Amino acid sequence: MTNSGCISVRVGRIPGLLVAVLLFIFLACQQVFAATVLPSWNDSAAKTNITDFVQKVTLEGGADYVKPEERIAVFDNDGTLWTEQPAYVQLVYLMDRIRVLAPQHPEWKNQQPFKGILENDMKAVAATGNQGLMAIEHAADAGLTTEEFKKNVTTWLETARDPRFKRPYTELVYQPMLELLSYLRENGFKTYIVSGGGTDFMRPWAEKTYGIPPEQVIGSTDKVKFEIDKNGHAQLIKQGVINFIDDAENKPVAINRYIGRMPLLAFGNSDGDLPMLQYVASGAGPNLVLYVHHDDAAREYAYDRQSSFGRLDKGLDEAAKKGWPVVSMKTDWKTIFPDAQTK
C-alpha cells in the first residue's frame, strides 16, 4: 500500500513537473532571446515594440504576416544612424574642402559664406541659408568626376576626426541602430537609407559601416554631366548644382520613386523625417514608425525643439498624438557608439 501510494503520487505529479520544466525552459529561452537580440537596448517598451512587430510580420500563417519581398525598412541617416552635432558631417566635409581650396581663391577672404568658413564664424555661414549652402557645394565639387569625388570623401573620412570625441566619423554611428539593422535583415527585411544628405557622399562608406549597399542609399542629388575625356574614357562630371533635396515632403516622393513599395518600418529623428513617418504610418498593412530622441548630453548630445541641426518639434507633438514610440537615448540605450574592440 505504501509503495503503491508512493507510485501513484509520483505518477500524478509528473505532468505538473513537466509543465514546470517546460515553463522554466520557456522563460530561459525568453531571457536568452532578450540578451542576444538588440543587446545594446535596455529591456524597455521601445525594444518590445520593435521585437513584437518583427515577430508578428514574420510569423507564417499569422494575421499580420508579410512576405519577405515586401519587408522594407527605411532609415534617416544624420541623427538617426550617426551623429549630426555640432554640424552635419557632410557640411563639415564641405567646409574642409573650402579650406583646402582657399589658397587658389584669395577673393574668398571677403566673400560669404567662404569668409565665415575661413574665420570659423558659423553664425555668418548659417546666415547665408540655402543660397550659401549651394555656393559651398558648387565651389567644393564642381568639375570633379564622380570617381574623384568618391576618392575625396573616402580619404577625408580616413583622416578627419570629430572635435569632441576625437574619433573618425564612421565610428560615431549608433551601436543600437547597427544591431537593429542587422536584426531586421536577419528577419528578411531590406534596409534603406532615406536621407537629406548627399547620395554620392553616403554611398562610398554606407555598405562597410551599415551593411547597406549603394543601391539602397537614397539621398539628395546634384546634377552630373556625361562626357568622354581626351583619352576616350566615359565619365560623369559633377556640376555643383543641387538637383533634388531629399528632405521633408520629398522623402515620401523618393521612396515611391526609388523603392516602389510601401515600407513597413520607418525610423527618424527630426521634423525633416516627419512626412516619411506619416507616409509609412498611413500604409494599409502593419507598420511601425519611431523617433530617436537625443536626450543624453553626457554620452552624446541633448537637443530637440530649438536645435539648428536635427530639430525635433512638430515630430514630438505628432508622436505623442499618434502614439508613435519615441526612443530615448538616455534610458533605452545601454551604449551609444561602438567601442574600439567592436569596430
SERO-4910 file (N, C-alpha, C, O; in steps of 0.05 Angstrom, whole numbers):
BEGIN
 pado doro    nc1    nc2    nc3   cac1   cac2   cac3    cc1    cc2    cc3    oc1    oc2    oc3
  Met    A     17    -24      0      0      0      0     17     25      0     13     45    -14
  Thr    A     38     23     17     56     47     18     69     52     -8     70     74    -19
  Asn    A     81     29    -19     95     32    -45     75     41    -67     81     58    -83
  Ser    A     52     28    -66     32     34    -86     24     63    -84     20     77   -104
  Gly    A     21     73    -59     14    101    -55     35    119    -65     29    140    -77
  Cys    A     60    112    -59     83    129    -69     83    130    -99     87    152   -111
  Ile    A     79    107   -112     79    106   -141     57    124   -153     61    139   -171
  Ser    A     33    121   -141     11    136   -152     15    166   -148      7    182   -166
  Val    A     27    174   -126     32    203   -122     52    213   -142     49    234   -153
  Arg    A     74    197   -146     94    205   -164     83    207   -193     89    227   -207
  Val    A     68    188   -201     57    188   -228     39    212   -231     38    225   -252
  Gly    A     23    218   -210      5    240   -211     20    267   -213      9    286   -223
  Arg    A     44    268   -203     59    293   -203     75    298   -228     84    320   -233
  Ile    A     79    277   -244     95    280   -268     85    302   -287    101    318   -296
  Pro    A     60    303   -294     50    324   -312     56    352   -301     64    370   -316
  Gly    A     53    355   -275     59    381   -263     89    388   -265     96    411   -270
  Leu    A    106    368   -261    135    372   -264    142    379   -293    158    397   -298
  Leu    A    128    365   -312    134    372   -340    126    401   -346    141    415   -360
  Val    A    103    409   -336     95    437   -340    115    456   -328    122    476   -341
  Ala    A    125    450   -304    144    467   -291    170    468   -307    182    490   -311
  Val    A    179    445   -317    204    444   -332    201    459   -358    218    475   -366
  Leu    A    178    455   -372    173    469   -397    172    499   -393    182    515   -409
  Leu    A    159    507   -371    157    536   -364    185    547   -359    191    569   -367
  Phe    A    201    532   -345    228    540   -339    244    544   -365    259    563   -368
  Ile    A    242    524   -383    256    525   -409    246    549   -425    262    564   -437
  Phe    A    220    554   -425    209    576   -439    220    603   -429    228    620   -444
  Leu    A    220    606   -402    229    631   -390    259    634   -396    269    657   -400
  Ala    A    274    612   -395    303    613   -400    308    622   -429    325    638   -435
  Cys    A    292    611   -447    294    618   -475    288    648   -479    301    662   -495
  Gln    A    267    657   -465    260    685   -467    283    703   -458    288    724   -470
  Gln    A    296    695   -436    318    710   -425    342    710   -445    355    731   -449
  Val    A    347    687   -457    368    685   -477    362    703   -501    379    717   -511
  Phe    A    337    702   -510    328    718   -532    332    748   -527    342    762   -543
  Ala    A    323    756   -503    326    784   -495    355    793   -494    361    816   -501
  Ala    A    372    775   -485    400    782   -482    415    782   -509    434    797   -512
  Thr    A    406    766   -528    421    764   -553    409    782   -575    423    789   -594
  Val    A    384    788   -574    371    806   -594    373    835   -584    364    841   -562
  Leu    A    384    852   -600    387    880   -593    401    883   -566    389    896   -548
  Pro    A    424    872   -562    437    872   -535    444    899   -524    447    902   -500
  Ser    A    447    919   -541    453    946   -531    428    962   -525    430    986   -517
  Trp    A    405    950   -527    379    962   -519    371    952   -492    373    929   -486
  Asn    A    363    970   -475    351    962   -449    324    949   -454    311    954   -474
  Asp    A    316    932   -436    291    918   -438    268    936   -431    256    934   -410
  Ser    A    262    954   -449    241    974   -445    219    971   -466    220    953   -482
  Ala    A    199    989   -464    177    988   -483    187    992   -512    175    980   -531
  Ala    A    208   1008   -516    218   1013   -543    228    987   -556    221    981   -579
  Lys    A    243    972   -541    254    947   -552    231    927   -557    230    913   -577
  Thr    A    212    926   -538    190    907   -541    173    914   -565    164    897   -580
  Asn    A    168    940   -570    153    949   -594    166    938   -619    152    929   -637
  Ile    A    193    939   -620    207    930   -644    205    900   -647    198    890   -668
  Thr    A    213    885   -626    213    856   -628    186    844   -632    182    825   -648
  Asp    A    165    855   -619    138    845   -623    129    850   -652    116    833   -664
  Phe    A    136    873   -663    128    879   -690    141    860   -710    128    849   -728
  Val    A    167    856   -707    182    838   -725    171    809   -723    168    796   -743
  Gln    A    165    801   -699    154    773   -695    127    770   -709    122    749   -721
  Lys    A    110    790   -707     83    786   -718     84    788   -749     67    774   -762
  Val    A    101    804   -761    101    805   -790    117    783   -803    116    779   -827
  Thr    A    132    768   -787    148    745   -798    136    718   -790    147    697   -798
  Leu    A    114    718   -775    101    693   -766     84    682   -789     62    693   -794
  Glu    A     93    661   -802     77    650   -824     50    639   -814     49    625   -794
  Gly    A     30    646   -828      3    638   -820    -10    658   -801    -34    656   -796
  Gly    A      5    677   -791     -6    697   -773    -22    718   -788    -19    721   -812
  Ala    A    -39    732   -773    -57    752   -786    -41    775   -798    -51    788   -817
  Asp    A    -18    781   -787     -2    804   -797     23    796   -813     41    812   -817
  Tyr    A     23    771   -822     47    761   -837     51    777   -862     32    783   -877
  Val    A     76    784   -867     83    799   -892    105    783   -906    125    775   -894
  Lys    A    101    779   -932    121    764   -948    148    779   -947    149    803   -947
  Pro    A    170    763   -948    197    775   -946    202    798   -966    214    818   -959
  Glu    A    193    794   -991    198    814  -1011    184    841  -1006    191    861  -1018
  Glu    A    165    841   -987    151    865   -981    160    877   -954    149    897   -945
  Arg    A    180    865   -942    190    875   -916    212    897   -921    235    891   -925
  Ile    A    203    922   -922    220    944   -927    222    962   -903    201    969   -890
  Ala    A    246    970   -895    251    988   -873    267   1011   -882    287   1008   -896
  Val    A    259   1036   -875    274   1060   -884    284   1075   -859    270   1078   -839
  Phe    A    308   1086   -862    321   1100   -840    332   1126   -850    345   1128   -871
  Asp    A    327   1147   -835    343   1172   -839    372   1166   -831    377   1146   -817
  Asn    A    391   1183   -839    419   1178   -832    428   1197   -810    434   1189   -788
  Asp    A    430   1223   -816    440   1243   -797    423   1244   -772    399   1251   -774
  Gly    A    435   1238   -749    420   1239   -724    404   1214   -718    394   1210   -696
  Thr    A    401   1196   -738    387   1171   -734    406   1147   -734    403   1129   -717
  Leu    A    425   1147   -752    445   1126   -753    472   1135   -744    488   1118   -734
  Trp    A    478   1160   -747    504   1171   -736    499   1200   -727    478   1211   -731
  Thr    A    520   1210   -713    517   1236   -701    514   1259   -721    524   1257   -743
  Glu    A    500   1280   -713    496   1303   -731    503   1330   -717    498   1351   -728
  Gln    A    515   1328   -693    522   1352   -678    553   1353   -677    566   1332   -676
  Pro    A    565   1377   -675    553   1403   -676    544   1413   -703    533   1435   -706
  Ala    A    550   1396   -724    541   1403   -752    539   1377   -767    552   1357   -760
  Tyr    A    523   1377   -789    522   1353   -806    550   1346   -816    565   1364   -823
  Val    A    556   1320   -816    583   1312   -824    589   1320   -852    612   1328   -858
  Gln    A    570   1319   -870    575   1327   -898    582   1357   -899    599   1365   -915
  Leu    A    569   1373   -883    576   1402   -882    604   1406   -872    619   1423   -882
  Val    A    612   1390   -852    640   1392   -842    659   1385   -865    680   1398   -868
  Tyr    A    653   1364   -880    669   1357   -903    671   1380   -923    693   1386   -933
  Leu    A    649   1392   -930    649   1414   -950    665   1437   -940    680   1450   -956
  Met    A    663   1444   -914    678   1466   -904    708   1460   -904    725   1478   -909
  Asp    A    715   1436   -898    744   1428   -900    754   1430   -929    776   1438   -933
  Arg    A    737   1423   -948    744   1425   -976    749   1455   -983    768   1461   -998
  Ile    A    732   1473   -973    736   1501   -979    763   1511   -968    776   1527   -980
  Arg    A    770   1501   -944    796   1510   -932    819   1500   -949    839   1513   -952
  Val    A    816   1476   -960    838   1464   -977    840   1481  -1003    862   1486  -1012
  Leu    A    818   1489  -1014    818   1503  -1039    823   1533  -1037    828   1547  -1056
  Ala    A    821   1544  -1012    822   1573  -1007    847   1586  -1019    845   1608  -1030
  Pro    A    871   1574  -1017    895   1588  -1029    892   1594  -1058    905   1613  -1068
  Gln    A    875   1579  -1072    871   1585  -1101    850   1606  -1105    845   1615  -1128
  His    A    837   1615  -1084    815   1635  -1086    818   1656  -1064    804   1656  -1045
  Pro    A    837   1675  -1068    841   1696  -1048    817   1714  -1044    814   1726  -1023
  Glu    A    799   1715  -1064    775   1731  -1062    756   1721  -1040    739   1736  -1031
  Trp    A    758   1696  -1033    741   1684  -1013    744   1698   -985    725   1696   -969
  Lys    A    766   1710   -980    771   1723   -954    750   1745   -949    746   1753   -926
  Asn    A    738   1755   -970    719   1777   -967    691   1770   -977    674   1787   -980
  Gln    A    686   1744   -983    661   1735   -993    648   1715   -974    661   1696   -966
  Gln    A    623   1719   -968    608   1699   -952    595   1679   -972    588   1687   -994
  Pro    A    593   1654   -964    598   1643   -937    627   1634   -932    634   1624   -911
  Phe    A    644   1638   -953    671   1629   -951    687   1643   -929    703   1631   -915
  Lys    A    682   1669   -926    695   1685   -905    689   1673   -877    706   1670   -860
  Gly    A    663   1666   -873    656   1654   -848    669   1627   -843    677   1622   -820
  Ile    A    672   1611   -864    685   1585   -861    714   1589   -853    724   1576   -835
  Leu    A    728   1607   -867    757   1612   -862    762   1624   -835    783   1621   -823
  Glu    A    742   1638   -824    745   1651   -798    731   1635   -776    729   1644   -753
  Asn    A    721   1611   -783    706   1594   -764    682   1608   -751    676   1604   -728
  Asp    A    669   1625   -767    646   1640   -758    621   1626   -769    611   1633   -790
  Met    A    611   1606   -754    589   1590   -763    563   1606   -764    545   1599   -780
  Lys    A    560   1626   -748    536   1643   -749    534   1657   -776    513   1660   -788
  Ala    A    557   1667   -785    558   1680   -811    551   1661   -834    538   1668   -853
  Val    A    562   1636   -832    556   1616   -852    526   1609   -852    514   1608   -873
  Ala    A    515   1605   -828    487   1598   -825    469   1620   -836    447   1614   -847
  Ala    A    478   1645   -833    461   1668   -842    458   1668   -872    439   1681   -882
  Thr    A    475   1655   -887    473   1655   -916    452   1635   -926    445   1636   -950
  Gly    A    442   1618   -908    420   1600   -915    425   1581   -937    448   1573   -942
  Asn    A    404   1573   -951    407   1553   -973    424   1564   -996    438   1548  -1009
  Gln    A    422   1590  -1001    438   1602  -1022    468   1598  -1016    484   1592  -1034
  Gly    A    475   1602   -990    503   1598   -982    512   1569   -985    534   1563   -993
  Leu    A    494   1551   -977    500   1523   -979    505   1515  -1008    523   1499  -1014
  Met    A    488   1525  -1026    492   1518  -1054    518   1530  -1065    531   1517  -1081
  Ala    A    526   1553  -1055    552   1565  -1063    575   1548  -1054    595   1544  -1068
  Ile    A    573   1537  -1029    594   1520  -1018    595   1494  -1034    617   1485  -1042
  Glu    A    572   1483  -1040    571   1458  -1056    584   1462  -1083    600   1445  -1092
  His    A    577   1484  -1096    588   1489  -1123    618   1492  -1122    633   1481  -1138
  Ala    A    628   1508  -1103    656   1513  -1101    672   1488  -1094    695   1485  -1103
  Ala    A    661   1470  -1078    675   1447  -1068    676   1424  -1089    695   1409  -1090
  Asp    A    654   1421  -1104    651   1397  -1120    650   1401  -1151    656   1383  -1165
  Ala    A    644   1425  -1160    640   1429  -1189    665   1421  -1204    688   1429  -1197
  Gly    A    661   1406  -1226    684   1398  -1243    696   1372  -1236    712   1361  -1251
  Leu    A    690   1361  -1212    701   1335  -1205    685   1312  -1219    661   1314  -1223
  Thr    A    699   1291  -1226    685   1267  -1235    673   1254  -1210    682   1259  -1188
  Thr    A    653   1237  -1214    641   1223  -1192    662   1205  -1178    660   1202  -1153
  Glu    A    681   1194  -1192    702   1178  -1180    721   1195  -1164    730   1186  -1143
  Glu    A    728   1219  -1174    745   1237  -1158    731   1245  -1132    744   1247  -1111
  Phe    A    705   1251  -1134    690   1259  -1110    690   1236  -1090    694   1240  -1066
  Lys    A    685   1211  -1100    685   1188  -1082    712   1185  -1068    713   1179  -1044
  Lys    A    734   1189  -1083    760   1186  -1071    765   1208  -1050    776   1203  -1029
  Asn    A    756   1233  -1056    759   1254  -1036    744   1248  -1010    755   1252   -988
  Val    A    720   1238  -1013    704   1232   -989    717   1210   -973    719   1212   -948
  Thr    A    726   1189   -986    738   1166   -973    764   1174   -959    768   1166   -936
  Thr    A    780   1190   -972    805   1199   -960    800   1217   -936    813   1215   -915
  Trp    A    780   1235   -938    774   1253   -916    764   1237   -892    772   1243   -869
  Leu    A    747   1218   -896    736   1202   -874    758   1186   -860    756   1180   -836
  Glu    A    779   1179   -874    801   1164   -862    817   1182   -843    830   1172   -824
  Thr    A    817   1208   -848    835   1226   -832    820   1245   -814    831   1253   -794
  Ala    A    795   1251   -820    780   1271   -804    772   1259   -777    767   1235   -775
  Arg    A    772   1276   -757    764   1268   -730    744   1287   -719    746   1311   -723
  Asp    A    724   1276   -705    704   1293   -691    718   1309   -669    734   1299   -654
  Pro    A    712   1335   -667    725   1352   -648    721   1345   -619    738   1350   -602
  Arg    A    698   1333   -613    692   1326   -585    702   1298   -578    716   1294   -558
  Phe    A    695   1278   -595    701   1250   -588    728   1241   -598    737   1219   -591
  Lys    A    741   1257   -616    767   1250   -626    768   1223   -640    788   1208   -639
  Arg    A    746   1216   -653    744   1191   -667    735   1196   -696    723   1216   -702
  Pro    A    742   1178   -715    731   1180   -742    701   1181   -742    688   1169   -725
  Tyr    A    690   1196   -760    661   1199   -761    646   1172   -765    624   1168   -756
  Thr    A    659   1154   -780    646   1128   -785    647   1110   -760    635   1089   -760
  Glu    A    660   1119   -738    658   1105   -713    637   1119   -694    632   1108   -673
  Leu    A    626   1141   -703    606   1155   -687    578   1147   -698    560   1164   -700
  Val    A    575   1122   -705    550   1110   -712    538   1098   -686    553   1092   -668
  Tyr    A    512   1095   -686    499   1086   -661    498   1055   -660    486   1042   -677
  Gln    A    511   1044   -640    512   1015   -637    484   1002   -636    480    982   -649
  Pro    A    465   1014   -621    438   1002   -621    425   1001   -648    410    983   -655
  Met    A    431   1021   -665    419   1022   -692    433   1002   -710    420    990   -728
  Leu    A    459    998   -707    473    977   -722    460    950   -716    456    933   -734
  Glu    A    454    945   -691    442    920   -683    414    917   -694    406    896   -703
  Leu    A    399    939   -695    372    939   -706    373    933   -736    357    917   -746
  Leu    A    391    945   -751    394    940   -779    399    910   -784    387    898   -801
  Ser    A    418    899   -769    424    870   -772    401    852   -765    395    833   -779
  Tyr    A    387    859   -743    364    844   -734    342    843   -755    330    822   -760
  Leu    A    337    866   -768    317    867   -789    325    850   -813    308    836   -824
  Arg    A    350    853   -821    359    837   -844    358    807   -838    352    791   -856
  Glu    A    364    799   -814    363    771   -806    334    761   -808    330    737   -811
  Asn    A    315    779   -807    287    772   -808    274    779   -835    250    784   -837
  Gly    A    291    780   -856    281    783   -883    275    811   -892    263    814   -914
  Phe    A    282    831   -877    277    859   -885    300    869   -903    323    860   -901
  Lys    A    293    886   -921    312    901   -937    313    929   -925    293    943   -923
  Thr    A    337    938   -918    341    963   -904    351    985   -923    370    980   -938
  Tyr    A    338   1008   -922    345   1031   -939    352   1055   -922    341   1059   -901
  Ile    A    371   1071   -932    375   1098   -922    359   1117   -939    360   1116   -963
  Val    A    343   1135   -926    329   1156   -940    336   1182   -925    324   1188   -904
  Ser    A    355   1197   -936    368   1218   -921    369   1244   -937    369   1244   -961
  Gly    A    370   1266   -922    374   1292   -935    403   1296   -943    409   1314   -959
  Gly    A    421   1279   -933    449   1280   -941    453   1272   -970    435   1260   -983
  Gly    A    476   1278   -981    481   1272  -1009    484   1242  -1015    498   1228  -1000
  Thr    A    471   1233  -1035    473   1205  -1043    503   1198  -1049    513   1177  -1039
  Asp    A    516   1214  -1064    544   1209  -1071    562   1210  -1047    583   1197  -1046
  Phe    A    555   1226  -1027    571   1228  -1003    568   1203   -986    588   1194   -974
  Met    A    545   1191   -985    540   1168   -967    548   1141   -979    556   1123   -965
  Arg    A    545   1138  -1005    549   1112  -1018    577   1101  -1014    580   1076  -1011
  Pro    A    599   1117  -1014    625   1105  -1011    630   1089   -986    648   1072   -985
  Trp    A    615   1095   -965    622   1083   -939    598   1069   -926    601   1055   -905
  Ala    A    574   1072   -936    550   1061   -923    550   1031   -921    540   1020   -901
  Glu    A    560   1017   -941    559    988   -940    578    977   -919    571    959   -904
  Lys    A    602    988   -918    621    979   -898    612    986   -870    617    971   -851
  Thr    A    600   1009   -867    592   1019   -840    565   1007   -830    563    999   -807
  Tyr    A    545   1006   -848    518    998   -840    510    971   -852    490    959   -843
  Gly    A    524    961   -872    515    937   -886    494    944   -906    479    926   -915
  Ile    A    491    969   -914    471    978   -934    485    984   -960    502   1002   -961
  Pro    A    479    969   -981    493    972  -1007    486    998  -1020    466   1010  -1014
  Pro    A    503   1008  -1039    498   1034  -1052    471   1037  -1064    459   1059  -1063
  Glu    A    460   1016  -1076    435   1018  -1090    411   1021  -1070    389   1027  -1078
  Gln    A    416   1018  -1044    396   1022  -1024    401   1048  -1008    390   1051   -986
  Val    A    417   1065  -1019    422   1092  -1007    408   1113  -1023    415   1117  -1047
  Ile    A    389   1126  -1012    373   1147  -1025    378   1173  -1011    374   1175   -986
  Gly    A    387   1193  -1025    392   1219  -1013    389   1242  -1033    378   1238  -1055
  Ser    A    399   1265  -1025    398   1288  -1043    418   1284  -1066    439   1271  -1062
  Thr    A    412   1295  -1089    429   1291  -1112    435   1319  -1125    420   1338  -1122
  Asp    A    458   1320  -1138    465   1343  -1154    467   1335  -1183    467   1311  -1190
  Lys    A    468   1355  -1200    469   1349  -1229    496   1339  -1237    517   1349  -1228
  Val    A    497   1319  -1255    521   1309  -1266    518   1309  -1297    496   1308  -1307
  Lys    A    541   1310  -1310    541   1311  -1339    559   1289  -1350    581   1285  -1341
  Phe    A    549   1274  -1370    564   1253  -1383    584   1265  -1403    576   1282  -1419
  Glu    A    609   1256  -1401    629   1265  -1420    648   1243  -1428    651   1223  -1413
  Ile    A    661   1245  -1451    682   1228  -1459    708   1245  -1458    710   1265  -1471
  Asp    A    727   1236  -1442    752   1252  -1439    770   1249  -1463    764   1233  -1481
  Lys    A    792   1262  -1463    811   1262  -1486    823   1235  -1491    833   1230  -1513
  Asn    A    822   1218  -1471    832   1190  -1474    811   1170  -1482    816   1146  -1484
  Gly    A    787   1180  -1486    765   1163  -1494    750   1149  -1471    734   1131  -1476
  His    A    755   1158  -1447    742   1146  -1424    715   1160  -1418    714   1185  -1416
  Ala    A    694   1145  -1414    669   1156  -1406    669   1163  -1377    679   1148  -1360
  Gln    A    658   1186  -1370    657   1195  -1341    634   1213  -1336    622   1225  -1355
  Leu    A    627   1216  -1311    606   1234  -1302    619   1258  -1287    635   1253  -1269
  Ile    A    612   1282  -1295    624   1306  -1283    603   1320  -1265    581   1326  -1274
  Lys    A    610   1325  -1241    592   1338  -1222    591   1368  -1230    612   1381  -1234
  Gln    A    567   1379  -1231    563   1406  -1239    561   1426  -1216    561   1450  -1220
  Gly    A    560   1415  -1191    559   1433  -1168    532   1447  -1165    531   1468  -1152
  Val    A    511   1436  -1177    484   1447  -1176    466   1426  -1164    464   1404  -1174
  Ile    A    451   1433  -1143    433   1414  -1130    410   1408  -1148    397   1425  -1159
  Asn    A    404   1382  -1151    383   1372  -1168    358   1365  -1153    336   1371  -1161
  Phe    A    361   1352  -1130    338   1342  -1114    347   1341  -1084    367   1329  -1077
  Ile    A    331   1354  -1067    336   1354  -1039    318   1334  -1026    294   1338  -1025
  Asp    A    329   1313  -1015    313   1291  -1004    307   1296   -975    318   1282   -957
  Asp    A    290   1315   -970    283   1322   -942    254   1329   -941    241   1336   -961
  Ala    A    243   1326   -916    215   1333   -911    196   1319   -931    197   1295   -933
  Glu    A    179   1335   -945    159   1323   -962    171   1308   -986    157   1291   -998
  Asn    A    196   1313   -992    209   1298  -1014    217   1270  -1006    222   1253  -1024
  Lys    A    217   1263   -981    225   1236   -973    204   1215   -983    212   1195   -994
  Pro    A    179   1219   -978    159   1200   -990    161   1199  -1020    157   1178  -1032
  Val    A    166   1222  -1033    169   1222  -1062    192   1204  -1071    189   1189  -1090
  Ala    A    214   1206  -1056    238   1190  -1063    233   1160  -1058    242   1143  -1073
  Ile    A    218   1154  -1036    212   1126  -1030    195   1114  -1053    201   1092  -1062
  Asn    A    175   1129  -1062    159   1119  -1084    175   1117  -1110    171   1098  -1125
  Arg    A    193   1136  -1114    208   1136  -1139    229   1114  -1141    232   1101  -1161
  Tyr    A    243   1110  -1119    266   1092  -1119    261   1064  -1108    276   1045  -1114
  Ile    A    241   1062  -1090    236   1036  -1078    211   1023  -1091    212   1000  -1099
  Gly    A    190   1038  -1093    166   1028  -1106    149   1010  -1089    129    999  -1099
  Arg    A    155   1008  -1064    139    993  -1045    135   1010  -1020    152   1026  -1013
  Met    A    112   1005  -1007    108   1019   -982    124   1006   -960    120    982   -955
  Pro    A    142   1020   -946    157   1008   -924    138   1000   -901    117   1012   -897
  Leu    A    148    980   -886    133    972   -861    143    988   -837    128    992   -818
  Leu    A    168    996   -838    181   1008   -815    196   1033   -824    210   1032   -844
  Ala    A    194   1055   -808    209   1079   -813    220   1090   -787    207   1089   -766
  Phe    A    245   1100   -789    258   1109   -765    272   1136   -771    287   1138   -790
  Gly    A    265   1157   -756    277   1183   -760    284   1196   -734    282   1184   -712
  Asn    A    292   1222   -735    299   1236   -711    291   1265   -711    296   1280   -692
  Ser    A    281   1275   -734    276   1304   -736    250   1310   -750    236   1292   -761
  Asp    A    243   1336   -751    219   1344   -765    222   1339   -795    202   1335   -809
  Gly    A    247   1338   -805    251   1332   -833    244   1304   -840    240   1297   -864
  Asp    A    241   1286   -820    233   1259   -825    203   1255   -821    192   1233   -827
  Leu    A    189   1275   -811    161   1272   -804    144   1263   -828    128   1244   -825
  Pro    A    146   1275   -852    129   1265   -874    135   1236   -881    116   1221   -888
  Met    A    160   1227   -878    166   1199   -883    152   1181   -863    141   1160   -871
  Leu    A    152   1188   -838    138   1172   -818    108   1173   -822     95   1152   -818
  Gln    A     97   1196   -829     69   1198   -834     61   1181   -858     40   1168   -857
  Tyr    A     77   1181   -878     72   1165   -902     71   1135   -895     53   1121   -904
  Val    A     92   1125   -881     93   1097   -874     70   1090   -855     58   1068   -858
  Ala    A     63   1107   -836     42   1102   -817     15   1100   -831     -4   1089   -820
  Ser    A     13   1111   -855    -13   1111   -870    -17   1085   -886    -38   1082   -898
  Gly    A      3   1068   -886      1   1043   -901    -22   1026   -892    -30   1026   -868
  Ala    A    -33   1010   -910    -57    994   -904    -50    970   -886    -67    961   -871
  Gly    A    -26    960   -888    -18    937   -872     -5    944   -846     -5    968   -838
  Pro    A      7    925   -832     21    930   -807     45    949   -812     58    947   -832
  Asn    A     49    967   -793     72    985   -795     81    994   -768     67    992   -748
  Leu    A    106   1004   -767    117   1014   -743    135   1038   -750    153   1036   -767
  Val    A    129   1061   -738    146   1085   -742    156   1095   -715    142   1095   -695
  Leu    A    181   1103   -715    194   1110   -690    212   1135   -693    222   1141   -715
  Tyr    A    215   1149   -671    234   1171   -670    255   1164   -649    250   1152   -629
  Val    A    280   1172   -655    301   1171   -634    303   1200   -623    305   1219   -638
  His    A    304   1202   -597    304   1228   -583    332   1232   -571    341   1216   -554
  His    A    345   1253   -579    372   1259   -568    368   1273   -542    364   1297   -540
  Asp    A    371   1258   -520    367   1269   -493    389   1260   -474    385   1259   -450
  Asp    A    413   1255   -486    435   1245   -469    460   1263   -474    477   1256   -490
  Ala    A    461   1285   -460    483   1304   -463    509   1292   -453    530   1301   -463
  Ala    A    509   1273   -435    533   1262   -424    547   1243   -444    571   1245   -448
  Arg    A    532   1226   -457    544   1207   -476    543   1216   -505    559   1206   -521
  Glu    A    525   1235   -512    524   1245   -539    516   1274   -537    532   1291   -530
  Tyr    A    491   1281   -544    481   1308   -543    451   1308   -535    438   1287   -538
  Ala    A    442   1330   -524    414   1333   -517    402   1357   -532    411   1379   -528
  Tyr    A    383   1352   -550    372   1373   -566    345   1363   -578    341   1339   -582
  Asp    A    328   1382   -583    303   1375   -598    290   1400   -610    297   1406   -633
  Arg    A    273   1414   -596    256   1435   -608    271   1459   -618    261   1473   -636
  Gln    A    293   1466   -606    307   1491   -613    333   1487   -629    347   1506   -634
  Ser    A    339   1463   -637    364   1457   -650    366   1467   -678    346   1466   -693
  Ser    A    389   1477   -686    394   1485   -714    397   1461   -732    390   1462   -756
  Phe    A    407   1439   -721    411   1414   -736    394   1392   -723    396   1387   -699
  Gly    A    377   1379   -739    361   1357   -728    339   1366   -710    333   1353   -690
  Arg    A    326   1389   -715    304   1399   -698    281   1379   -697    272   1369   -717
  Leu    A    273   1372   -673    250   1355   -668    230   1369   -652    231   1370   -627
  Asp    A    210   1381   -665    190   1398   -653    162   1387   -660    148   1375   -643
  Lys    A    154   1391   -685    129   1381   -694    128   1350   -692    106   1339   -687
  Gly    A    151   1337   -696    151   1308   -695    145   1298   -667    132   1278   -664
  Leu    A    155   1311   -647    149   1303   -619    119   1305   -614    107   1288   -601
  Asp    A    107   1327   -623     79   1331   -618     62   1309   -634     43   1298   -623
  Glu    A     71   1303   -658     57   1283   -674     59   1255   -662     40   1240   -661
  Ala    A     84   1249   -652     88   1223   -639     70   1220   -615     58   1198   -611
  Ala    A     68   1241   -598     51   1239   -575     21   1236   -583      6   1222   -570
  Lys    A     14   1250   -604    -14   1249   -613    -21   1222   -625    -43   1211   -620
  Lys    A     -3   1210   -640     -8   1185   -654      1   1160   -638     -5   1138   -646
  Gly    A     15   1164   -616     25   1141   -601     49   1127   -613     53   1103   -608
  Trp    A     64   1142   -629     88   1130   -640    110   1127   -619    113   1145   -602
  Pro    A    125   1105   -619    146   1102   -600    168   1123   -604    177   1129   -626
  Val    A    177   1135   -582    199   1154   -582    222   1141   -566    219   1138   -541
  Val    A    243   1135   -579    266   1121   -566    284   1141   -552    295   1158   -565
  Ser    A    287   1137   -527    304   1155   -511    333   1144   -511    337   1121   -503
  Met    A    351   1160   -521    379   1152   -520    388   1146   -491    403   1128   -485
  Lys    A    378   1163   -473    387   1162   -445    377   1137   -431    392   1124   -416
  Thr    A    352   1130   -435    340   1108   -420    337   1081   -435    336   1060   -423
  Asp    A    336   1083   -462    331   1059   -478    356   1046   -489    356   1023   -497
  Trp    A    378   1061   -489    403   1050   -500    424   1047   -478    430   1065   -463
  Lys    A    435   1023   -477    457   1017   -458    482   1031   -465    498   1040   -448
  Thr    A    487   1034   -491    511   1047   -501    503   1063   -525    482   1058   -537
  Ile    A    521   1082   -533    515   1098   -557    532   1090   -581    521   1082   -601
  Phe    A    558   1092   -578    576   1086   -600    589   1058   -596    592   1049   -574
  Pro    A    597   1046   -618    612   1021   -616    639   1027   -602    651   1047   -606
  Asp    A    648   1008   -585    674   1012   -573    695   1003   -594    689    992   -614
  Ala    A    720   1009   -587    742   1004   -606    744    974   -613    750    967   -636
  Gln    A    739    957   -593    741    928   -598    719    919   -617    724    902   -634
  Thr    A    695    930   -614    673    923   -631    679    930   -660    675    915   -678
  Lys    A    690    955   -663    696    964   -690    718    946   -703    726    951   -725
***
